[in-house]
Amino acid sequence: MAEFKNCKICGRVFTSVINEDLCRNCREMEEKEFNRVKEYLYENPGATLTEIVTALGVSVKKIKKYLREGRLEILGEGGNIILECERCGKAIKTGRFCNECQRELSIDLRETAGQLKNEINVRNAEKEKGMRFRYLDTTRNN
């Protein structure tokens, strides 16, 4: 269902169909900015955060957003001080959760979905059991 929202960047009102936070113009500008970062990294593999920010004028906040979205990844094992798992706080290279937390959340989600499915099945069965019919003979007193 479409809803009206204000763009988080420019503030204009727009129609959001898939829970978007940006209007089409700002979304396109964001995509162009990401493409600049992507092209820079193709030309400068392994560039540091400081190099990207300095060369392109892109904010650390934007780079962190791209990392959270899984569009960029931090190389190497050491020195990650900007991206942490949202659940346990462990340093991660991309996304929102570390592998262990992703696995645990996935298991929890499957278990919860299974429990909900079972509850729905039980409720439906109870409704079916509780529904009984009889013929009402209106010519006789009951």
VOBA-1610 file (N, C-alpha, C; in pm, whole numbers, padded with zeros to 5 digits, always signed):
BEGIN
Met+00084-00118+00000Met+00000+00000+00000Met+00089+00125+00000Ala+00060+00216-00085Ala+00138+00339-00095Ala+00104+00433+00020Glu+00207+00505+00065Glu+00185+00604+00170Glu+00268+00728+00138Phe+00227+00841+00192Phe+00300+00965+00174Phe+00405+00978+00284Lys+00526+01018+00243Lys+00635+01037+00338Lys+00712+01163+00300Asn+00790+01211+00395Asn+00883+01320+00368Asn+01021+01259+00346Cys+01088+01301+00241Cys+01222+01253+00210Cys+01316+01292+00323Lys+01400+01197+00367Lys+01493+01223+00476Lys+01603+01322+00440Ile+01626+01341+00311Ile+01733+01433+00270Ile+01677+01571+00237Cys+01582+01578+00144Cys+01535+01709+00098Cys+01405+01754+00164Gly+01334+01663+00228Gly+01211+01698+00298Gly+01086+01701+00211Arg+01101+01681+00081Arg+00985+01681-00009Arg+00893+01564+00023Val+00765+01583+00000Val+00666+01476+00017Val+00671+01389-00108Phe+00670+01257-00089Phe+00669+01163-00200Phe+00585+01041-00162Thr+00549+00964-00262Thr+00472+00843-00239Thr+00567+00726-00225Ser+00561+00659-00111Ser+00646+00544-00084Ser+00564+00416-00097Val+00613+00325-00180Val+00543+00199-00200Val+00610+00086-00122Ile+00743+00088-00116Ile+00816-00023-00053Ile+00897+00026+00067Asn+00836+00106+00150Asn+00900+00154+00273Asn+01031+00227+00246Glu+01030+00316+00149Glu+01147+00396+00116Glu+01153+00519+00205Asp+01274+00570+00227Asp+01291+00692+00306Asp+01333+00810+00221Leu+01365+00785+00093Leu+01413+00892+00005Leu+01325+00904-00118Cys+01307+01028-00163Cys+01235+01051-00288Cys+01321+00999-00404Arg+01262+00992-00521Arg+01333+00936-00636Arg+01459+01016-00670Asn+01449+01149-00666Asn+01566+01233-00700Asn+01681+01209-00602Cys+01651+01208-00473Cys+01756+01189-00373Cys+01812+01046-00379Arg+01725+00949-00407Arg+01770+00810-00421Arg+01867+00798-00538Glu+01836+00868-00648Glu+01926+00867-00765Glu+02058+00934-00732Met+02055+01045-00658Met+02179+01113-00618Met+02261+01023-00526Glu+02195+00953-00435Glu+02264+00859-00346Glu+02332+00749-00427Glu+02262+00699-00526Glu+02317+00591-00609Glu+02438+00640-00688Lys+02430+00763-00739Lys+02545+00821-00811Lys+02665+00835-00719Glu+02640+00879-00596Glu+02749+00894-00500Glu+02811+00757-00467Phe+02726+00656-00449Phe+02779+00522-00423Phe+02863+00474-00542Asn+02814+00499-00662Asn+02888+00457-00782Asn+03025+00524-00790Arg+03034+00649-00744Arg+03165+00716-00738Arg+03259+00641-00644Val+03207+00601-00528Val+03287+00525-00431Val+03329+00393-00493Lys+03235+00325-00556Lys+03263+00195-00618Lys+03372+00208-00725Glu+03359+00308-00811Glu+03459+00330-00916Glu+03596+00363-00855Tyr+03598+00444-00752Tyr+03723+00478-00684Tyr+03790+00352-00630Leu+03710+00263-00572Leu+03766+00139-00516Leu+03813+00043-00625Tyr+03748+00047-00742Tyr+03798-00033-00855Tyr+03935+00018-00900Glu+03949+00150-00902Glu+04074+00211-00946Glu+04181+00210-00836Asn+04139+00204-00710Asn+04230+00208-00595Asn+04194+00096-00497Pro+04217-00028-00537Pro+04179-00140-00451Pro+04248-00130-00314Gly+04171-00156-00210Gly+04227-00153-00075Gly+04246-00014-00019Ala+04183+00087-00079Ala+04196+00224-00028Ala+04145+00230+00116Thr+04203+00321+00192Thr+04162+00338+00332Thr+04041+00431+00339Leu+03978+00432+00453Leu+03864+00520+00475Leu+03904+00666+00454Thr+04017+00704+00509Thr+04065+00842+00495Thr+04088+00878+00349Glu+04145+00786+00272Glu+04170+00812+00130Glu+04038+00833+00055Ile+03938+00751+00083Ile+03808+00763+00015Ile+03743+00896+00050Val+03739+00926+00179Val+03675+01050+00225Val+03746+01172+00167Thr+03878+01171+00168Thr+03956+01284+00118Thr+03940+01300-00033Ala+03952+01191-00107Ala+03947+01197-00253Ala+03809+01233-00306Leu+03704+01184-00242Leu+03570+01201-00296Leu+03482+01299-00220Gly+03523+01335-00100Gly+03439+01423-00019Gly+03313+01356+00033Val+03314+01224+00037Val+03201+01147+00089Val+03219+01135+00240Ser+03112+01148+00315Ser+03122+01144+00461Ser+03146+01003+00512Val+03206+00995+00629Val+03228+00866+00696Val+03093+00800+00722Lys+02993+00881+00754Lys+02858+00830+00780Lys+02804+00755+00657Lys+02828+00811+00537Lys+02783+00747+00413Lys+02857+00615+00390Ile+02988+00615+00414Ile+03066+00493+00396Ile+03014+00386+00492Lys+02988+00426+00615Lys+02934+00333+00715Lys+02797+00279+00671Lys+02716+00365+00611Lys+02584+00323+00560Lys+02601+00216+00451Tyr+02696+00240+00359Tyr+02720+00143+00252Tyr+02770+00010+00309Leu+02850+00018+00414Leu+02897-00104+00482Leu+02779-00178+00545Arg+02692-00107+00615Arg+02574-00167+00680Arg+02481-00232+00579Glu+02471-00168+00462Glu+02384-00223+00357Glu+02446-00344+00287Gly+02572-00373+00320Gly+02639-00486+00256Gly+02689-00453+00117Arg+02704-00326+00084Arg+02750-00284-00048Arg+02901-00266-00053Leu+02964-00250+00062Leu+03109-00240+00074Leu+03153-00337+00183Glu+03282-00370+00181Glu+03337-00459+00282Glu+03474-00408+00325Ile+03502-00419+00453Ile+03633-00382+00506Ile+03728-00498+00481Leu+03846-00469+00425Leu+03946-00572+00397Leu+04034-00595+00519Gly+04089-00714+00530Gly+04184-00746+00636Gly+04118-00774+00768Glu+04199-00814+00864Glu+04147-00855+00994Glu+04159-00747+01100Gly+04261-00666+01095Gly+04284-00569+01202Gly+04237-00430+01167Gly+04226-00349+01268Gly+04203-00207+01247Gly+04060-00164+01223Asn+03963-00254+01233Asn+03825-00214+01211Asn+03771-00149+01337Ile+03753-00019+01332Ile+03698+00051+01447Ile+03567+00121+01413Ile+03516+00102+01291Ile+03396+00177+01255Ile+03270+00092+01242Leu+03281-00040+01235Leu+03162-00121+01213Leu+03155-00235+01314Glu+03046-00236+01390Glu+03027-00339+01492Glu+02894-00409+01471Cys+02889-00536+01511Cys+02765-00613+01510Cys+02664-00541+01598Glu+02544-00521+01548Glu+02440-00450+01623Glu+02388-00531+01741Arg+02422-00659+01745Arg+02371-00746+01851Arg+02474-00769+01961Cys+02599-00802+01922Cys+02699-00838+02024Cys+02814-00737+02034Gly+02827-00647+01935Gly+02932-00547+01940Gly+03065-00589+01880Lys+03075-00709+01830Lys+03198-00759+01768Lys+03226-00682+01638Ala+03353-00656+01610Ala+03392-00588+01486Ala+03355-00677+01367Ile+03293-00616+01266Ile+03254-00690+01145Ile+03302-00614+01022Lys+03299-00681+00907Lys+03349-00622+00784Lys+03239-00560+00698Thr+03117-00610+00712Thr+03005-00561+00632Thr+02875-00603+00697Gly+02766-00535+00661Gly+02634-00573+00711Gly+02604-00518+00848Arg+02508-00583+00915Arg+02463-00536+01046Arg+02500-00631+01159Phe+02522-00759+01125Phe+02547-00859+01228Phe+02667-00946+01191Cys+02736-00997+01292Cys+02845-01091+01268Cys+02785-01225+01224Asn+02870-01314+01172Asn+02821-01443+01123Asn+02750-01523+01231Glu+02806-01523+01352Glu+02746-01599+01462Glu+02606-01546+01496Cys+02593-01415+01507Cys+02463-01355+01539Cys+02364-01375+01424Gln+02411-01367+01300Gln+02323-01394+01185Gln+02267-01535+01194Arg+02354-01629+01227Arg+02313-01769+01238Arg+02209-01785+01350Glu+02238-01726+01467Glu+02147-01737+01580Glu+02012-01669+01551Leu+02017-01552+01489Leu+01893-01482+01455Leu+01811-01561+01354Ser+01879-01623+01259Ser+01811-01705+01159Ser+01741-01825+01224Ile+01811-01890+01316Ile+01753-02003+01389Ile+01633-01958+01471Asp+01649-01847+01543Asp+01539-01792+01624Asp+01418-01759+01538Leu+01443-01700+01422Leu+01335-01662+01332Leu+01261-01786+01280Arg+01337-01888+01240Arg+01275-02013+01193Arg+01191-02077+01304Glu+01246-02080+01427Glu+01173-02139+01539Glu+01044-02062+01568Thr+01054-01930+01567Thr+00936-01847+01592Thr+00832-01866+01483Ala+00875-01871+01358Ala+00782-01893+01247Ala+00714-02029+01263Gly+00790-02131+01301Gly+00732-02264+01323Gly+00631-02263+01436Gln+00663-02193+01545Gln+00570-02184+01658Gln+00441-02113+01617Leu+00455-02004+01543Leu+00337-01931+01496Leu+00250-02018+01405Lys+00316-02093+01318Lys+00243-02181+01227Lys+00167-02287+01307Asn+00233-02344+01408Asn+00167-02444+01492Asn+00048-02384+01567Glu+00065-02263+01621Glu-00045-02197+01692Glu-00164-02173+01600Ile-00136-02130+01477Ile-00244-02107+01381Ile-00314-02238+01348Asn-00237-02344+01328Asn-00296-02475+01299Asn-00384-02523+01414Val-00337-02505+01537Val-00414-02546+01655Val-00543-02465+01663Arg-00533-02336+01645Arg-00654-02251+01650Arg-00754-02289+01542Asn-00705-02314+01423Asn-00795-02355+01315Asn-00861-02489+01347Ala-00783-02582+01402Ala-00839-02712+01438Ala-00944-02696+01548Glu-00916-02609+01645Glu-01012-02585+01753Glu-01141-02525+01699Lys-01128-02434+01605Lys-01247-02373+01545Lys-01329-02479+01473Glu-01259-02564+01396Glu-01330-02669+01323Glu-01398-02766+01418Lys-01333-02802+01527Lys-01392-02893+01625Lys-01513-02829+01693Gly-01504-02701+01718Gly-01610-02631+01789Gly-01732-02601+01703Met-01718-02609+01572Met-01829-02579+01483Met-01910-02704+01460Arg-02030-02707+01520Arg-02120-02820+01499Arg-02253-02765+01450Phe-02320-02844+01375Phe-02445-02799+01315Phe-02557-02896+01349Arg-02675-02845+01346Arg-02792-02931+01360Arg-02904-02870+01277Tyr-02997-02954+01244Tyr-03112-02909+01169Tyr-03214-02854+01268Leu-03262-02736+01236Leu-03364-02677+01322Leu-03501-02703+01258Asp-03573-02786+01325Asp-03709-02813+01278Asp-03798-02708+01341Thr-03841-02612+01260Thr-03918-02502+01312Thr-04062-02540+01339Thr-04101-02659+01299Thr-04239-02702+01324Thr-04252-02764+01459Arg-04142-02806+01524Arg-04146-02867+01657Arg-04090-02769+01757Asn-04130-02785+01880Asn-04070-02711+01989Asn-03940-02780+02030Asn-03839-02708+02050Asn-03710-02768+02086Asn-03694-02775+02232
//
